[in-house]
Amino acid sequence: MGDPPYYATIFTTQLSGDLEGYDETADRMAELVGGYDGYLGMYSARGLDGFGITVCYWRSEEDIAAWRADLDHREAQGEGRDRFYSEYTVEVARVDRAIEFQRPD
């Protein structure tokens, strides 16, 4: 991600039963966000029960605001509320310290 400080948006979701088009929408958003200025990376995981966590890393809060205002992203947000998710939360956090470990080969 780079050296702190940077920001993280933490998106936790519970999928609903109406998932037609969900994978395509998620793939489109992942591709779109990757081209945004200030985007540093993303990790995502989903359990068999439909609960998911996606963490996106950003250089600044202004970069997060620009992504939040993107028209395609706003359309996907509406689909999420109307169909894909039964509930979700979005949290924004500043990362002041990061510790990394990688086992040598």
VMD Tcl script that draws the C-alpha trace (Angstrom):
set ca {
  {0.00 0.00 0.00}
  {2.89 2.33 0.54}
  {3.98 4.21 3.60}
  {1.34 5.48 6.05}
  {-0.58 7.57 6.50}
  {-3.21 6.47 4.02}
  {-6.92 5.68 4.26}
  {-9.03 2.54 4.18}
  {-12.71 2.16 3.33}
  {-14.11 -0.95 4.97}
  {-17.25 -2.21 3.24}
  {-19.07 -5.06 5.00}
  {-22.06 -6.59 3.25}
  {-24.68 -9.29 3.54}
  {-25.93 -10.54 0.19}
  {-29.66 -10.78 -0.43}
  {-31.40 -13.38 -2.57}
  {-31.56 -11.17 -5.72}
  {-28.11 -11.52 -7.25}
  {-28.83 -11.41 -10.99}
  {-26.08 -9.23 -12.44}
  {-24.15 -8.97 -9.16}
  {-20.90 -10.56 -10.39}
  {-20.85 -8.38 -13.49}
  {-21.48 -5.24 -11.42}
  {-18.79 -6.16 -8.90}
  {-16.27 -6.87 -11.67}
  {-17.12 -3.57 -13.39}
  {-16.63 -1.62 -10.13}
  {-13.30 -3.36 -9.43}
  {-12.08 -2.40 -12.90}
  {-13.35 1.17 -12.62}
  {-11.90 1.83 -9.15}
  {-8.49 0.58 -10.28}
  {-8.17 3.56 -12.60}
  {-8.96 6.17 -9.95}
  {-6.33 8.65 -8.82}
  {-5.32 7.89 -5.26}
  {-6.46 4.25 -5.33}
  {-3.79 2.06 -3.69}
  {-5.32 -1.42 -3.71}
  {-8.10 -3.65 -2.47}
  {-8.69 -6.93 -0.62}
  {-12.02 -8.72 -0.59}
  {-13.43 -11.91 0.97}
  {-16.88 -13.49 1.11}
  {-18.11 -16.39 3.23}
  {-20.48 -19.15 2.16}
  {-23.21 -17.39 4.16}
  {-22.98 -14.34 1.86}
  {-21.22 -12.09 4.39}
  {-18.39 -10.13 2.77}
  {-15.70 -7.62 3.61}
  {-13.94 -5.41 1.07}
  {-11.18 -3.04 2.13}
  {-10.05 -0.40 -0.37}
  {-6.95 1.67 0.32}
  {-6.65 5.31 -0.69}
  {-4.08 8.08 -0.58}
  {-6.50 10.72 0.78}
  {-10.05 11.41 1.89}
  {-10.46 13.59 -1.22}
  {-9.71 10.56 -3.40}
  {-12.37 8.57 -1.51}
  {-14.88 11.39 -2.03}
  {-14.19 11.44 -5.78}
  {-14.82 7.68 -5.99}
  {-17.99 7.99 -3.92}
  {-19.30 10.63 -6.36}
  {-18.53 8.64 -9.55}
  {-21.76 8.26 -11.55}
  {-21.25 4.57 -12.41}
  {-20.36 3.86 -8.79}
  {-23.48 5.72 -7.60}
  {-25.60 3.61 -9.96}
  {-24.03 0.42 -8.56}
  {-24.68 1.70 -5.01}
  {-28.36 2.05 -5.88}
  {-28.47 -1.50 -7.24}
  {-26.80 -2.69 -4.05}
  {-29.41 -1.02 -1.86}
  {-32.33 -2.06 -4.08}
  {-31.32 -5.65 -4.84}
  {-27.93 -7.10 -3.96}
  {-27.55 -6.42 -0.22}
  {-29.85 -7.01 2.71}
  {-27.52 -4.82 4.79}
  {-24.12 -3.14 4.62}
  {-21.81 -0.75 6.43}
  {-19.10 1.56 5.14}
  {-16.38 2.77 7.48}
  {-13.48 5.08 6.67}
  {-10.29 4.83 8.71}
  {-6.90 6.51 8.62}
  {-4.00 4.06 8.70}
  {-1.12 5.53 10.69}
  {0.91 2.36 11.08}
  {1.17 -0.86 9.11}
  {3.17 -3.99 9.87}
  {3.89 -6.48 7.11}
  {5.25 -10.01 7.16}
  {6.13 -12.33 4.31}
  {7.59 -15.76 4.85}
  {10.73 -16.28 2.77}
  {10.55 -19.00 0.11}
}
mol new
graphics top color blue
foreach p $ca { graphics top sphere $p radius 0.5 }
foreach p [lrange $ca 0 end-1] q [lrange $ca 1 end] { graphics top cylinder $p $q radius 0.2 }
display resetview
